Amino acid sequence: MKAGKGKKIDAEEFDLEQFLPYLLNQAAEATSRAFQEVYRTTYGMTRTQWRILANLGRFGAMTARDICRISHIEKTKVSRAITALEREDLIDRRVSETDRRAEILTLTPRGEERFAELGRKAIEHDRQVRAQLGAEVAEQFAAVLRTLIASAQGRGEADDAPD
């Protein structure tokens, strides 16, 4: 059966604007957009570059594959972002001692400084988003999101990131 052919779906059966995954995606995009102005305008970074910097700053040394897995970012995007971050002297890469095919990524001193600056701005952005919701609703919402994440990880969905 070709796409667009076959049984029409009644609007009452499926309403995209009520579909929870769609709403979650829209909320993530909307709340991220304001912070995107900080890393893009102030530092000229892409979203992927910021996410790599944030992961390395928070969790320490890891491989590009690790970043793809925990961030759900395609490996080609991660690879390009790593090259750009390395060119800006924000990250360093060295061959893994346990797997010569893998490279271990770490923040350089300049990268640590950038992460600290952006981290402070991210905390402030988070406070603003939480203030819009109110403390009680923000905590309930965070708990619901953690439940959804744990549920997906229990089904193995967290490991479905591209290799």
C-alpha positions in Angstrom: 0.0 0.0 0.0 1.4 3.4 -1.0 1.8 6.2 1.5 -1.3 8.4 1.6 -3.5 5.6 0.2 -5.8 3.3 2.1 -8.1 4.0 5.1 -8.3 7.7 6.1 -7.7 8.3 9.7 -10.4 10.2 11.4 -9.2 13.4 13.1 -10.8 12.2 16.3 -8.7 9.0 16.2 -5.4 10.8 15.9 -4.7 14.4 16.8 -1.1 15.3 16.4 -1.4 18.2 18.7 -2.5 15.8 21.5 0.1 13.2 20.7 2.4 13.1 23.7 5.7 12.5 21.9 4.8 15.4 19.6 4.1 17.7 22.6 7.3 16.6 24.3 9.3 17.4 21.2 7.6 20.8 20.7 8.2 21.7 24.4 11.8 20.7 24.1 12.3 22.8 21.0 10.5 25.8 22.5 12.5 25.7 25.8 15.8 25.1 24.1 15.4 27.9 21.6 16.1 30.7 24.1 19.2 29.0 25.4 20.3 28.3 21.8 20.7 32.1 21.5 23.3 32.0 24.2 25.6 29.4 22.8 25.0 30.3 19.2 25.2 34.1 19.4 27.8 34.4 22.2 30.0 31.5 21.3 29.2 30.6 17.7 28.4 27.0 18.7 25.9 24.6 17.2 23.5 22.6 19.4 25.6 19.4 18.8 28.8 21.2 19.9 27.1 22.5 23.0 25.7 19.0 23.8 29.2 17.5 23.4 30.8 20.2 25.5 28.1 19.7 28.2 28.5 15.9 28.3 32.3 16.1 28.5 32.0 18.8 31.2 29.5 16.8 33.2 30.7 13.2 32.8 34.4 13.6 31.9 36.4 11.8 29.3 34.4 9.6 26.8 34.4 8.4 23.2 32.4 9.9 20.4 30.4 6.6 20.4 29.5 7.2 24.1 28.3 10.7 23.2 26.1 9.4 20.4 24.6 6.8 22.7 23.8 9.0 25.6 22.8 12.1 23.6 21.0 10.4 20.7 22.9 12.3 18.1 23.9 10.9 14.8 27.6 10.0 14.5 28.2 12.2 11.5 26.9 15.2 13.4 29.1 14.3 16.4 32.1 13.8 14.2 31.7 17.2 12.5 31.1 18.9 15.9 34.2 17.2 17.4 36.4 18.5 14.6 35.1 22.0 15.1 35.5 21.9 18.9 39.0 20.6 18.5 39.8 23.4 16.0 38.6 25.9 18.6 40.9 24.2 21.2 37.9 23.3 23.3 38.4 19.5 23.3 41.4 17.2 23.0 41.4 13.6 21.6 43.8 10.8 22.2 43.8 7.2 21.2 42.3 4.9 23.8 44.8 2.6 25.5 42.3 -0.2 25.6 40.9 0.1 22.1 43.3 1.6 19.6 40.3 2.2 17.2 38.6 4.6 19.6 39.6 8.1 20.6 39.0 9.5 24.1 37.7 13.0 24.2 38.4 15.5 27.0 37.9 19.2 27.5 41.0 21.3 27.2 41.5 24.1 29.8 39.8 26.5 27.4 36.9 24.0 27.0 36.6 23.7 30.8 36.3 27.4 31.0 33.7 27.6 28.2 31.7 24.8 29.9 31.8 26.6 33.2 30.6 29.8 31.5 27.8 28.1 29.6 27.0 25.9 32.6 26.2 29.0 34.7 24.1 30.4 31.9 22.3 27.0 31.5 21.5 27.0 35.2 20.0 30.5 34.9 18.0 29.4 31.9 16.7 26.4 33.8 15.7 28.6 36.7 13.7 30.8 34.3 11.9 27.8 32.8 11.1 26.4 36.2 9.9 29.8 37.4 7.4 29.9 34.5 6.0 26.6 35.6 6.1 27.2 39.3 8.3 25.2 41.7 5.7 22.4 42.4 4.7 21.9 38.8 8.3 22.0 37.6 9.3 19.3 40.1 6.3 17.1 39.1 7.1 17.6 35.4 10.7 16.7 36.0 9.6 13.5 37.8 7.3 12.6 35.0 10.1 13.1 32.4 12.5 11.0 34.5 9.8 8.3 34.6 9.4 8.4 30.8 13.2 8.2 30.3 13.5 5.2 32.7 10.6 3.5 31.0 12.2 3.9 27.6 15.5 2.7 28.9 13.8 -0.4 30.3 12.6 -1.2 26.9 16.0 -0.8 25.4 15.1 2.4 23.5 18.0 4.4 25.0 20.4 2.0 23.2 18.9 2.6 19.8 21.2 5.6 19.0 23.0 5.3 15.7 26.4 3.6 15.7 
